[in-house]
Amino acid sequence: MTLLEAIQARHSVRNYKKQPLTDSDANALQEKIDQVNSEGRLHIQLIRNEPKAFLGPFARYGKFRNVTDYLVLIGEKADDLDERIGYYGEQLVLYAQMLGMNTCWVGLSYTKIPGTYVLNEGEVIKAYISIGYGETQGVAHKIKRIDQVSNISDDSPEWFRRGVEAALLAPTAINQQKFSFELLPAEAGQLPRVLAKRHFSLVGYTQIDLGIAKYHFELGAGTDNFQWA
């Protein structure tokens, strides 16, 4: 499975088989975690065989079942932390999908279990990602039209369309899709520019959502075709 195929195949899964991650899958995932932590200046941690975080009232409200493995998304406080959490966390989500695992981004429906993670001075937890082998592969949700989240026109290059289409398949909080992509004129001798923006939401999480959507856009558009404005 390629990353673009993983974008198409990935759906949020909340119910998992009573089957812990295999050592081979967990080891492969840990290698990827080490990579994104280094690149993204993050402290994401894989927690294994721990059921309590998804047994509380918030988890029951979120309709989670049999979650024993999950990612804790941690980083040092910074203005761009949420966007980096989204951008690099989604890399782990798609990588897990390629390995045959299922996931779900979780903003509230979890309980922090002391002793299961390491939180250094100045660091904060921004979200969790449940991970395991789903009872199903999840279902697709309704998404916005391309013209609702971009300035696409008949003259727009095909790579821009592919990027927006990929971004529309990105997971966002309660499927809010509060982001947009604007194609700007290229400066002399430079690649075309794309401006990614997040929009107001009472739900929040729009900066994490933007990071996820930007990673999807890059996969769809190809990073050789543009630069971020």
C-alpha positions as CSV (number, residue, x, y, z in Angstrom):
1,M,0.0,0.0,0.0
2,T,1.3,3.4,-0.9
3,L,0.7,6.6,1.1
4,L,-1.9,7.8,-1.4
5,E,-3.7,4.4,-1.1
6,A,-3.5,4.7,2.6
7,I,-5.2,8.1,2.4
8,Q,-8.1,6.5,0.6
9,A,-8.3,3.4,2.8
10,R,-8.0,5.1,6.2
11,H,-11.1,5.8,8.2
12,S,-11.5,6.4,11.9
13,V,-11.9,3.2,13.9
14,R,-13.1,3.1,17.5
15,N,-13.8,-0.6,18.0
16,Y,-10.9,-3.0,18.0
17,K,-10.3,-6.8,18.1
18,K,-9.1,-8.2,21.4
19,Q,-5.7,-8.5,19.9
20,P,-2.6,-6.5,21.1
21,L,-0.2,-5.2,18.6
22,T,2.3,-7.7,17.4
23,D,5.9,-7.1,18.3
24,S,6.9,-6.7,14.7
25,D,4.2,-4.1,14.1
26,A,5.0,-2.3,17.3
27,N,8.7,-2.2,16.6
28,A,8.1,-0.9,13.1
29,L,5.8,1.8,14.5
30,Q,8.4,2.7,17.1
31,E,11.0,3.3,14.5
32,K,8.7,5.6,12.7
33,I,7.9,7.4,16.0
34,D,11.6,7.9,16.6
35,Q,11.9,9.4,13.1
36,V,9.0,11.9,13.4
37,N,10.0,12.9,16.9
38,S,13.4,13.8,15.6
39,E,12.1,15.7,12.6
40,G,9.2,17.3,14.3
41,R,10.9,18.1,17.7
42,L,8.2,16.1,19.4
43,H,8.0,13.5,22.2
44,I,5.3,11.1,20.9
45,Q,5.1,7.9,22.8
46,L,3.6,4.5,22.1
47,I,1.7,2.9,25.0
48,R,1.1,-0.8,24.8
49,N,-1.2,-3.2,26.7
50,E,-2.8,-0.4,28.8
51,P,-6.7,-0.5,28.7
52,K,-7.5,2.2,31.4
53,A,-7.1,5.3,29.2
54,F,-10.1,4.2,27.1
55,L,-12.4,2.8,29.9
56,G,-13.6,6.1,31.5
57,P,-16.8,8.0,30.9
58,F,-15.2,10.1,28.1
59,A,-14.2,7.0,26.2
60,R,-17.7,5.4,26.6
61,Y,-19.1,8.7,25.2
62,G,-16.7,8.3,22.3
63,K,-17.9,4.7,21.8
64,F,-14.4,3.2,22.0
65,R,-14.0,-0.5,22.6
66,N,-11.0,-2.8,23.3
67,V,-8.4,0.0,23.1
68,T,-5.2,-1.2,24.8
69,D,-2.6,0.4,22.5
70,Y,-2.4,4.1,21.7
71,L,-0.1,7.0,21.0
72,V,0.3,10.0,23.4
73,L,1.1,13.1,21.4
74,I,3.4,15.3,23.4
75,G,5.6,18.2,22.7
76,E,7.2,21.2,24.2
77,K,5.0,24.3,24.4
78,A,5.3,26.4,21.3
79,D,3.1,28.5,19.0
80,D,3.4,25.9,16.2
81,L,3.1,22.8,18.4
82,D,-0.4,21.9,17.4
83,E,0.3,22.1,13.7
84,R,3.4,19.9,14.1
85,I,1.4,17.5,16.2
86,G,-1.1,17.2,13.4
87,Y,1.5,17.0,10.6
88,Y,3.7,14.4,12.1
89,G,0.9,12.5,14.0
90,E,-0.8,11.9,10.6
91,Q,2.4,10.4,9.3
92,L,2.1,7.8,12.0
93,V,-1.6,7.2,11.3
94,L,-0.9,6.6,7.6
95,Y,2.1,4.5,8.3
96,A,0.0,2.3,10.7
97,Q,-2.6,2.0,7.9
98,M,0.1,0.7,5.5
99,L,1.1,-1.9,8.1
100,G,-2.5,-3.2,8.5
101,M,-3.4,-1.3,11.7
102,N,-6.3,1.0,12.3
103,T,-6.4,4.3,14.2
104,C,-8.5,7.2,15.5
105,W,-7.4,10.7,16.4
106,V,-8.8,11.5,19.9
107,G,-9.0,15.0,21.3
108,L,-11.1,14.4,24.5
109,S,-12.4,10.9,24.8
110,Y,-9.5,9.5,26.9
111,T,-8.2,9.5,30.4
112,K,-4.6,10.4,31.2
113,I,-3.1,7.5,33.2
114,P,-0.2,8.7,35.3
115,G,2.9,6.5,34.9
116,T,2.2,5.4,31.4
117,Y,4.0,8.3,29.7
118,V,6.9,10.6,30.3
119,L,6.2,14.3,30.4
120,N,9.3,16.5,30.6
121,E,9.4,20.0,31.9
122,G,7.7,22.4,29.5
123,E,5.9,19.6,27.6
124,V,2.1,19.2,27.2
125,I,-0.2,16.5,25.9
126,K,-2.2,17.6,22.9
127,A,-4.1,14.5,21.8
128,Y,-4.1,10.7,21.7
129,I,-4.4,8.3,18.8
130,S,-6.0,4.9,19.4
131,I,-4.3,2.1,17.5
132,G,-5.0,-1.6,16.9
133,Y,-6.7,-4.0,14.6
134,G,-10.2,-2.8,13.9
135,E,-13.3,-4.9,14.0
136,T,-14.1,-3.1,10.7
137,Q,-12.2,-0.7,8.5
138,G,-14.4,2.2,9.4
139,V,-16.6,4.2,7.0
140,A,-16.1,7.3,4.9
141,H,-17.8,10.5,6.0
142,K,-19.3,13.3,3.9
143,I,-16.7,15.8,2.8
144,K,-16.9,19.3,1.4
145,R,-16.5,20.2,-2.3
146,I,-13.1,21.3,-3.6
147,D,-14.4,24.8,-4.3
148,Q,-15.6,25.2,-0.7
149,V,-12.0,24.9,0.6
150,S,-9.9,26.4,-2.1
151,N,-9.7,29.0,-4.8
152,I,-9.6,26.3,-7.6
153,S,-10.5,27.4,-11.1
154,D,-10.5,25.9,-14.6
155,D,-7.0,27.3,-15.0
156,S,-5.6,25.7,-11.8
157,P,-2.9,23.1,-12.3
158,E,-3.8,19.5,-11.8
159,W,-1.4,19.1,-8.9
160,F,-3.3,21.7,-7.0
161,R,-6.6,19.8,-7.5
162,R,-4.9,16.6,-6.4
163,G,-3.6,18.3,-3.3
164,V,-7.0,19.7,-2.3
165,E,-8.6,16.3,-2.9
166,A,-6.1,14.6,-0.7
167,A,-6.6,17.3,2.0
168,L,-10.4,16.7,2.0
169,L,-9.7,13.1,3.0
170,A,-7.8,14.2,6.1
171,P,-9.4,13.5,9.5
172,T,-10.5,16.6,11.4
173,A,-12.3,17.1,14.7
174,I,-16.0,16.1,14.2
175,N,-15.3,16.2,10.5
176,Q,-15.4,20.0,10.6
177,Q,-12.8,20.6,7.8
178,K,-12.2,24.2,8.9
179,F,-9.3,24.8,6.5
180,S,-8.7,26.2,3.1
181,F,-5.9,26.3,0.4
182,E,-5.2,29.3,-1.8
183,L,-3.0,29.1,-4.9
184,L,-1.0,32.3,-5.2
185,P,1.0,33.5,-8.2
186,A,4.6,32.3,-8.4
187,E,7.2,34.9,-7.9
188,A,9.9,35.3,-10.6
189,G,12.1,32.2,-10.7
190,Q,10.2,30.5,-7.8
191,L,7.7,27.7,-7.5
192,P,4.0,28.5,-7.2
193,R,2.9,29.3,-3.6
194,V,0.1,27.8,-1.7
195,L,-1.4,29.5,1.4
196,A,-3.0,27.1,3.9
197,K,-5.3,28.7,6.4
198,R,-7.4,27.5,9.3
199,H,-10.8,29.0,10.1
200,F,-12.6,29.6,13.3
201,S,-14.4,26.8,15.1
202,L,-16.2,26.6,18.4
203,V,-14.9,23.0,18.6
204,G,-11.3,24.0,18.4
205,Y,-8.4,21.7,17.2
206,T,-8.2,23.7,14.0
207,Q,-4.4,24.1,14.2
208,I,-3.9,20.3,14.6
209,D,-6.4,19.8,11.8
210,L,-4.5,22.1,9.6
211,G,-1.3,20.2,10.2
212,I,-3.0,17.0,9.2
213,A,-4.5,18.6,6.1
214,K,-1.2,20.1,5.0
215,Y,0.5,16.7,5.1
216,H,-2.3,15.2,3.0
217,F,-2.0,18.2,0.6
218,E,1.7,17.6,0.1
219,L,1.1,13.9,-0.6
220,G,-1.5,14.7,-3.2
221,A,0.2,17.7,-4.9
222,G,3.8,16.6,-4.7
223,T,6.3,18.8,-2.8
224,D,8.3,19.5,-6.0
225,N,5.4,21.5,-7.5
226,F,4.9,24.2,-5.0
227,Q,6.1,25.9,-1.8
228,W,4.1,27.0,1.2
229,A,3.4,30.7,1.4
